[in-house]
Amino acid sequence: MTFMQRLGAAAGLIEQRLSELLAECGPEKGERLAAAMQHALLGGGKRFRPFLVVETAALFDVPAEKALDAGAAFECVHCYSLAHDDLPSMDDDEVRRGRPTVHKAFDEWTAILAGDALLTLAFEVIARPQTHRDPAIRAELARLLAHASGGRGMVLGQMLDLAADKRGEPASPTLDHVRRLQALKTGALLAASCEAGAVLGDAGSDHRAAVRRYGEHLGLAFQIADDLLDAEGDAETVGKATGKDSAAGKATLVSLLGIEAARAQLDEAVRGAERELEPFGEKAATLIEAARFTASRGH
Amino acid sequence: MTFMQRLGAAAGLIEQRLSELLAECGPEKGERLAAAMQHALLGGGKRFRPFLVVETAALFDVPAEKALDAGAAFECVHCYSLAHDDLPSMDDDEVRRGRPTVHKAFDEWTAILAGDALLTLAFEVIARPQTHRDPAIRAELARLLAHASGGRGMVLGQMLDLAADKRGEPASPTLDHVRRLQALKTGALLAASCEAGAVLGDAGSDHRAAVRRYGEHLGLAFQIADDLLDAEGDAETVGKATGKDSAAGKATLVSLLGIEAARAQLDEAVRGAERELEPFGEKAATLIEAARFTASRGH
C-alpha cells in the first residue's frame, strides 16, 4: 500500500467510527443539533490527527481498533475548531471542503452550539471505558487533549491569529511571534495526537517525549508547507484560494523567512522528525512517510 | 451559620480556587484571552454548582478541599455557557451580574474563544491528578460532566430554547416539551453536580442514584421558582428585568400550568428532594436547606 492508500483507509475507518460515536453519544437523529454536528464532523477531511494517534499507538503495538476512539476524540476537537473558526465574527468563511460551512448550512447560533457540543463530545468519548480499559490512561488522554486544545494551546493560537487579522497586533510581527502562533494553533494538537499514541501504548517517558518531538517537527513542516502552497501554489492543485495570506499582508513563516530559507527549514523539520523515530526502526516507516508527504506539498 | 452564610463562604473558597486554576492552567496573565476568561469566570455568581458538588461530597465524608477542584470544573462549564448564551447571535444580552457581558467588554470572537477555552479548562482541571488521587474517579467525573453538558444535555437544552425564540419551534409547545427543555438546559448540570459529589465519595449505586434524583428535583424547583419570579417578581428584588418571558410570549412551566399549579409542583419538587436525602439523616441538613431556599425565591 502507498502512503496515500494507508491514509485513505484509516480515514474510512475513522469516518465510520465518528458516525457511530455521534449516534451513541450525540443528540437523537431528528434533532437540528444532531444534523449540524454531523455536518461539521462527517463527510470529508484527511482525518490526519486520528491517523497520527493510530500510527503512533502502533509503534507501541496497540492495534488500530484500540486507538480509534481516542483518535476520534482528537478529530472532534479539530472539527469543532473549524466550525467556530469559520464563523462570521472569526474568519467569516462560507465554504469548507467544497460544502457550505456550518453557519451557512444552518445559522450562526446553531454553528456555535454544534461546535460546543463537538468539543464536549470529545471528552465524553475519551473518558468512556470503551476507549481504554485503564482509567489512568483515559484520564491522562483527557488531560493531554484539553491542555493541547485550550487556552495554552489551540485556542490561544487562534486568538493570536485573529488579533493579527482584526486588531493588527502586534504591529510588526517577528519570526518568533509567528512561530509561536503557528505552534499553538496547529502544532499543539498535532503533537498531542502523536503523544496520545504513546499514552495509549503506556510508553515510557523517553519514547513518549520522542514521539511528541516528532509531532512538533511534523507540525512545523505542515505549517511551512501550507505557507509555501499559499505563496506559490495554484488554486487548482491546492483546492482552495491561494495567495490569501500574502494578499491580506499577513506575516507568515514564508513572508518573514523568504522562500529559500523556508524550504531549508521545511527539510530540516522532516530530518528532525525522522531522527526522533530512529529508535523505532521499521515500525516507524509509515510515520516517516507521513512527514515526507506533509513536506512534499510545499515543494 | 445560616444557609446564606454557608453558601457565601463556599462561594468565597470557589472564587479563590477558580482564580488559582486559571493562573495554573490558563493563558499567561498578559494575554487578552486570559483577561476575557477571567471576566467570564470571576467576580460574581452564587457558585451554586460547585456548592452542590462540595455538599453532596460531604454526605460521603469527602472534605471540602478535596471536592473543590471538581466543583470548579463544573463552574467553568456553567460560565462558558453564559458567555456563549449572551452572544449577539444567541440571547444578545449586554449585561450580566451588573457588568458588561464578555462580548461587550471585549468583542464577539474573543467571547467565543474565551468560552471555548473555559469549556476545555473544565476538562483539564477535572482530569488532573490534583483533583483526585484515583484516576477511575477522575475519568468518571469527566464522562459525567461531558454527558450532562453536551449534545444530550445542556447544549441540547439551549438549542431547543433558541429554536423556540428564533424559529418559533414547536408552534404549540406542550408542557412535556418545556419540561424536557428545562431539564436539559438547567437540570442536567445541576443533577450532575450532585452526582459528582457521590462519585468523589466513591458512593454505591443506590446512594449515587438518590443524590442524582435529589438534583433533578432541585433543578425543577430552581426552574419553577425562576419562572414564578419572572411572572410575578418585581425587578428590584430579582436583580434583573422581569416579565421578559411573558412579554416575549414564551411558553414557561408557569404560563402552561398557571401560577397555583406551578406553586404546587414547586412544593412537590422540594418534598421529593427532601425524601431522597432521608437516608443521610442530619448530614443532609444543608442540602435540604438548599432545596427550600431555591423554592423560597418563587413564593
Interface residues (C-beta under 8 A of the other chain):
Chain A: C25 G26 P27 E31 R32 L33 A34 M37 Y80 H84 L87 S89 M90 D107 E108 W109 T110 I112 L113 G115 D116 A117 L119 T120 L121 F123 E124 I126 A127 R128 P129 P135 A136 R138 A139 E140 A142 R143 L145 A146 H147 S149 G150 G151 R152 V155 L156 Q158 M159 L162 A163 K166
Chain B: C25 G26 P27 E31 R32 L33 A34 M37 Y80 H84 L87 S89 M90 D107 E108 W109 T110 I112 L113 G115 D116 A117 L119 T120 L121 F123 E124 I126 A127 R128 P129 P135 A136 R138 A139 E140 A142 R143 L145 A146 H147 S149 G150 G151 R152 V155 L156 Q158 M159 L162 A163 K166
